Each structure stands twice: as structure tokens, then as C-alpha cells.
Amino acid sequence: MTALDRYARLEAPGRYFDGISAQPKNVALSFGERTLVIMSYGNDVNAHWPLASLRGNPSADGATYQIMPHADSDERVVIDDPDMIAAIRAVCPDLTRREVDRKGVRRAVFWGGGAVCAVLLMVFVIVPALATHLAQMIPPAREQQVGNAVAKQVQRMFESDGGARYCESAEGLAALDTMRSRLTEDLDLRYPLRIDVLDHKLVNAFALPGGRIILFRGLLHEADSPEEVAGVLAHEIGHVIHQDPTVGVLRAAGTAGMLGLLLGDVFGGTVVVAASDAVVNASYQREAEQRADEVAYTMLTEAGLPTKPFASFFERLAKEGNERTGILKYLASHPDLAVRAKRAAAADQIGDQSYTPILSDRDWVALREICN
């Protein structure tokens, strides 16, 4: 005997709501062959709801049960007879199953897909396109604030790896200032340059927003001459001239970074963290790198220095980059080091002529020992 057979003679009262008026009608409920039969005492309601499509849910106190002909219906019957409630639950195993709102799912997929496309468009098209132009709108003082904040973040990033501090030897700083003065004598920069040496073994260098440049102790020890260091420094100054670090921060931090830099929230976590990651881990675009190299060639030539030492440094890094653990990403990971070395050598206009070294032997030693 099926559950429906067991309750075939069962009848119970209920209250019927037609979904239009708030006034219920008293009805009698019974089971048909495959339906729930609803009859009013005045015979003005006569409905047969298929049992397979019935949906329902209990009241909060469990005293009544609300039955609907299907999930989207405005009609309903409220039952308080426990026997009829038990009967309907027995013959309708899907009574409490919730239908999937297919239209709602399609709408959610449509709008969700639109939102994802909008974000991708912002990140990969609009932000990169606007970054260069917006960088020119940022006040220099604000760029310098960002650079100082990122410099502190960079120092903290390397503290866990054997410690890191900015070197302060007076003789070394004086030698570094001599090198800077020789390279930038006739330059009109957006902000004054600040060059620091971080006491770490990595062979690395990068420019920060606001005219800050960081050289690593490892780079000074890797270089064979001050002219090699001068080439690297000139390259970083090229990035400063074209605001490449600030553009990189805007690209990395996205919309949040743009708003932070333009509105003044330069110490927000989004900007500083994204900026730190951008300057330490990300290689610049090929166009920016080539442009910075071209600036370096011009700067070295105007300072009366050859570009061949710069080329030699590239060649050595290209040969040793896969073997040495001390080469970090920035110089070693730039594409086509060998090609850049050839270009640097071809740009040399001094050749074998005698030239005044950028540093004396004494100053070169002081620079290499700046962290002692």
C-alpha cells in the first residue's frame, strides 16, 4: 500500500489564499488520484493541485504548514491539521525542495560576467593607458612621500635576510655625491635625486618614485670600476626622468593606487605594498628599459665617460647570471642582456681616448666600503 492509498479517505480543513485578496476562504482538503483536491464549502473554489509540483514550508512554531501548487505560485493553503500535514509530507517527498531560479541564475551570470569584463578592462587597458598621463598630474612632493615610504618597506623586506640598513659612511656618501654631480651637472630634474646604498649582498639597483634610487652593496662589489656603477646609476636616473617608477606603481596598485596618489593617501597599505612589489620584483617594459639605456648613453657621453664599461657589466651579468646566486631579478632578469651590452658598446663615443675617471682611486675604494 502506498502512502497515497493510506491517506485516500483523509479530509481536513484549511484556509485558502488566492494570491489576489488578503481574505482567506475556508476549504476542505483531500487527495485525488495524483492531486491535492481543494473544495470550498460554497463550491466557489475547486482546484486540483498536482502532488508532484507541490511546495511548502512550516511556520516558525511548527503549528501550521503552508502549501503552494508550485514554487512560483501566489496561491497557497494554510493547514493546521497535524494528520493532513503528515499525510502531505508523506506523499510529497519534494515538498520542501527549492527550485533553481534559472532566470535569476542567468541574470547573475550575465551581470557577474559583465563585472569581471569591466575589471579586466580597467586593469589591463584603462589603467595602463592612463598611468603615464596621470603620473604627470601627481605633485612631486607626493611622489617623494611615496618613494620614502617604499624605501622603508624595501628595507624591512630585506631585514629578514641577514639584516639590511642604509649605509652611512661619510667618505662613501661623498664619493657617491661626486658621481651623481658628474652625471647630472646639466640636468633639470623634476625633484632632487636621493641615492642610497642598501647593505645587502644582492647585485641590484632600482629607482623609486620621487627621485630616490637604491643601489645594493652587492652591486658595488660586483662592479670592476666606478664607470660600471656610473652606467647603472645613469640608467636609473633615466627611469627617474621618465617617471617610470611612478607609472609602475600606478599600474601595480591599479585604481586604488591612482586614487591614493592623486588624493594624498600615500601611506595606505595598497599603495605601499603594491609599489614595493613593483620596484623589487617586476621587470619594466622593454620600451622603458631601452629608453633608460639611451638616457644612460647620453648622460655618460656628456659627462666625458665611455659606455663600454656599462657594456662590460651587462656582458658579465649575462654570463654569470645563471651561475651566481647573488644576482637578483632587476639587472639579471632584464631581457636580452647580451643585446643591451652590444648596444651599449656601440654607443661609445670615447673609445680608447683618455678620459677623466668619474672617481679617483681613493673615492672608488670609499664607495665600495660605504657600508663598513
Secondary structure, DSSP 8 states (H G I E B T S, - for coil): --HHHHTTT-EEEEEEE-SS-S--EEEEEEE-SSEEEEEETTS--EEEEEGGG-EEEE-TTSS-EEEESSTT-S-EEEE--HHHHHHHHHH-TTTT-----HHHHHHHHHHHHHHHHHHHHIIIIIHHHHHHHHHTTS-HHHHHHHHHHHHHHHHHHHHTTT---B---HHHHHHHHHHHHHHSTT---SS--EEEEE--S-B-EEEETTTEEEEEHHHHHH-SSHHHHHHHHHHHHHHHHTTHHHHHHHHHHHHHHHHHHHHT-TTSHHHHHHHHHHHHH----HHHHHHHHHHHHHHHHHTT--SHHHHHHHHHHHHHTTT-TTB-HHHHHSS-HHHHHHHHHHT-SSTTS----SS-HHHHHHHHTTT-
